[in-house]
Amino acid sequence: MSTPASAPTPASAVADQLHAVRASWGWFAVLGIAFIVLGFVALAHVLASTVVTVLYVGALILVGGVVQVIHAFRVQGWGRFFYWLLAGVLYVVAGALMMYNPLLGAGVLTLMIGVALAVEGIFRLFAGFGSQHGKGWGWIVVSGVVTLLLGLIIIARWPVNSVYILGLFLGVDLIVNGVGTLMFGLALREKKD
């Protein structure tokens, strides 16, 4: 059984998509540079970046709560109406409070990030020491130590650091993402030649 000459094969479809991505290397480079610039802007204005981040998260939580309240009324017959309603109302209240007082929201989010990092560091330490018979277990332990220390530093400096931690994380993330995107675009350019 033969395939028609006009039907693309999976390999040719992938090659076409790869060619299209390589042809757009400049857009990746521009996007990477934009992320890097925005990252440095965020680092230059960490308080404003923190407030904007909290407002964004608060808006998402608020919208999620409204959707959950609507969901509660849609599934009344499931016997979980009050659970869905209470959870939705709590989301709405939490989102509204974060938007009303973003600095308080930044404090809560910063503490949660510190605790989450510390717990994740402990889990990585256990995982690393539990894998001592395998290759590379030391890297897991190092990762766990760094994550645990970062979490403990955030917790120890809380609530003073709440005004800049989220903005700092946003700025660093934008820069790292920008460098990665820029390098990807430049690598596509090199392969095109």
Helices and strands as residue ranges (DSSP letters): H 10-23, H 25-44, H 46-74, G 76-78, H 81-100, H 102-130, H 137-156, G 160-163, H 165-192
